[in-house]
Amino acid sequence: MNVRNPFPAAALHAATTSPAVGVPSEFAFDLQDFELVRTLLKQHTGISLSESKRGMVYSRLARRLRATGQRNFRDYLNGLRQGTAEWEQFVNALTTNLTYFYRESHHFETLATLLRTRAKPGTKLRVWCSAASTGEEPWTIALTAAEVFGSLTPPVEILATDLDTGVLATARKATYNAETVSKVPEALVRRYFIREASGDFTVRPELRSLVTFKQQNLLDANWQAKGPFDAIFCRNVLIYFDRDTQLQIVSRFAPMLAPGGSLFVGHSENFAHGQRALRLTGRTVYVRDDA
């Protein structure tokens, strides 16, 4: 990723050579280092790291220092300033990807109703999963569609995107261990997964053909996703953005929904105020309001 860096070399040097505060044992990592990391991540992804994440940042970026052979954060951050390919790994290391099959299961019940209601002969329903992570969410969408239509090839197209290229690789592979798959009802596991010799489970190829994976930063000026979509999932992601960025992204989702299409967000995300394009219709489900 090539990203213009707003920090001159002198400012970067000052930020990484200040007296350390609570220096970890392996690499010096002071408060100003942490603030610079927060600023860089916010500029590139819109994610706002809280002050409580300092230990997490050190732990995750220390792995990148070891992997790249860097001896200190000053050199590592200076490399980012020069726009190296390490930007991608930097972002991947600091993004959180907690997910599991049928997370917030009421959403998939709502999705099933939506698919039944909007189905028309000769047309395909379109769903965008905008924070695909390691794949459990888009594959749950695919399983839901297969159940609704009673077919391994339902008339549904699913676009799955994520900022983190590492988790997208896992999602594309569509292979999960038994513990991960245990959250899927046993009958659905038998219908929609193939058990490997290793004991892992892989989503059946027919369902895998429903999903297209692409890398996407929601802060990019241009999105690869092109509407209209019958449903957009963006769950438990917007909480990492400040309020203005949240509303900016939601306002971009709204015109990408087909009339009557639904936006699914996380259980702690609420956009009832600050925008008028979407109307709350259920538990963290918004519908495009053309009134």
N, C-alpha and C positions, 0 to 999 in steps of 0.2 A: 504494500500500500504506500503510495506516495502522498505525503501529507505535508503541507506547508507549516513550518514551525514558527510560532510568533515570538520565540525567545531568542534574543541575541546571545552570542557566545559568552559575553561578559556576565550577563544575567544568569545564564546557566551555570557558569563557573562559581558565581557567588552562592547560588542555591545549593551547590553540592560540596562546598568546602566550609560551610559554617560549622561551628562546634556542635558535636553530636549530642542528641538528647536521647538517653536510653539506648545506647549503641548495642545492637545485637552482636553476638560473639564472632560471626564469620565475616560479615560485610558491614562497614559503617553505613548507617541509614538514619539520618537525623530528620527533624521535623520539617525542615525546608525541602529535603529530598521528597518526603511524602507529599507536601503541598504541591510540588512540581508535578509529581505523578498524577495527583488528582486533577490538576489543571489540564494536563495533556490528555487524559482520558475523557474529561468533560468536553474538551474542544473537538475531539475526534468522534466520540460516540454519543455524547449527550448524557452519559451516565454520571451521576453525582455520588461520589463515594463519601460516606460519613467519616467523621474523625475516628470513630471506633474501629475502622477497617485497617488501621495502620499495621497491625500485626499480620493480618491476612495479606496485605500488599507486599510486605517484606518477604513472607514465606513463599509466595507465588513467584515474585520477581527474582528472588535469590536463585531459584531453579533455572531461570533464564540466564543469569550471570554465569552459573556453572556450565550451562549448555553452550554458551557462546565464548567461554574462556575469559570473560571479563573479571577483573580483580576488584572493581569497585563500582558503585552506582554512578559516579561521575562519568566514567567512560561509557557506561551503558546508556545513560540518558543523552550523552553527547552524540552517540551513534544514532539515537532516535531523532535528534535534532537535524542530522544530516539526511534524514529521509530514507533510511535503510529498510530492507525487507523485514527487519525485526519488528516493525510496526504491527504486522499481523500477529506475531507470537505474543507481543506485548498485550494486545487487546484480548487475544484468546485466553491469556493467563489470568486476566482480571475480570472476565465476565463470568457470571454465575449461571449454571445450567441445571438447576434442580428440576427434575421432571419425572413423571412415571405414567404408566398406562392408566387411563380413565381418571386422571386427576380432575377433581371437581366434576364428578360424574353427572351431576344434573345438567351440565352443559351439553353432554352428548345425548341426553334424553331430549333436550330442546332441539338440538341439531337434527335428530331423527325425525321429529315432527316437521321441522322446516323443510327437510328434503322431501318428505312425503307430500307436503302441501304444494311445493314449488315444482315438482316433477311434471314435465310435459313430454309427450311423445316426440322423438326425433331431436331432442335437445339435451345438452349436458349441463349439469349443475356445476358451478365453479366455487371452490373453497380455497382461501389463502390462509395458511398457517404461517404467521410472520415471525414467530420465534420458535423454530422447530427443535432447537437443541439437539439432543441425541436421537430424536425420532419418535419417541413414544407418543407424542401428541398427534403428529400427522398420521401415524399408523392407527391410532385409535379412531381418528376421523375416517380412515379407510375401512376399518372394521365396522364402524357404525353404518357407513353407506352400504357395505355388503349385506349387512343384516336387514336394512330397510328394503332393499330391492331383491333380497334372496338370491344373490348372484355374486360370483367372484369378479364379475366385470360390470359393476353398476355404472350408470350413465353419469359419472362424476369425475371431474378433473381437480386434482389437489396440487397447489403450488406450495412448497415448503421452503422458507428462507430463514437464514440466521446470519448474524454478524460473524460468528465464530466458525471458521473453516474446519477446525478440528472436530467439533461435534457433528458438523454436517457429514463428514466422512463416516462417522459411526452410524448416522441416520441412514445414509445410502446403503450401507452394508445390511442393515435391517436384521442383525443377529443379536440375540440377547440371552443372558444366562437365565437359569430356571428361577432364581429369586426375583428378577425383574419381571418375568412373564407371569409370575404367581398372582399378580394383580389383575390378570385377564381371566374371565370366567373359563373354567376348564373346557366347556363345550366349544367355546370360541377358539381356544388354543388348538383343539383337534381339527377344527374346520379351516383355520387360517394360518397355521404355522406348520413348518416342517421341522421335525426333531432331528438334529445332526448327531453324528456318531460321538461327538464331544459331549453331548448332553445339552448343548445350547439349542435355541429355537430361532428359526429364520422365517420371516414373513413370506408367505407364498408368492411366487413370481407374478401371478395374476393381479394381486393387490399391489405389488411393487410397481406395476406398470401404470397405476393410477396417479403416482406421485412424481413430481418433478422437483428436484432440489437445486436451489441457487443461493449464492452468497448475497446478502443484502444488508446494508447499513441503513436503518430507518431515518438517519439524518441526511442521507444523500439527497442532493437536489432532484435527481432523477431516479425513480424506482423501476426496477425490472418488471415488477408486478404491474399488469395492466388490467383494469376492470372491464366490464362490471363483474363483481363477485356476488354470489348468493349469501356467502358468509365469510367473515374475516375473523380469525382468532389472533388475539394479541394479549396473552394472559401472563400476568405476573412479571411484566417487563417494564411497563410504564412507571411503576413505583420507583425505579432507579433514576428517573428523570425529574428535573424540577417542574413546577406546575406549568410554566410557560411552554416548555418543550412538550410536555404531555398534551396540552391542548393543541399545539401546532400539529403534532402527529395525528391526533384524533380527527382534526379538521381535514387532514389529507385522506384519511380512511373514508370519510363520509361519502364523497362523490364517487369513490371507487366501488361502492355498494350498489347493486341493482335496486330499483325501487322495492321497498319492503325487505331488503336484505338486512342481515344481522351482524353486529359486531359483538364478539365475546371477549370480555376482559377478566382480569383476575379478581378474586374475592375481596381484595382490599382496595380496588381501584374504582373510583367513582367520578363520573364526568357529567353528572346531572346539571351542574352549574358551569358556566363559562363557555358553553357552546350550544348552538340551537339546531344543528343539523341532525342530531341523533336523539331519540326518545327512549328512556329506560322502559323496558317491557317485562323484565323478569329479574332473576337473580344475576346481576352483572351481565345482562344481555341488553344491547341497545339496537334499535331498529332505525333505519334511515327514515327521516320524517320529511316528506315533501309538502307538508301543509304550509 
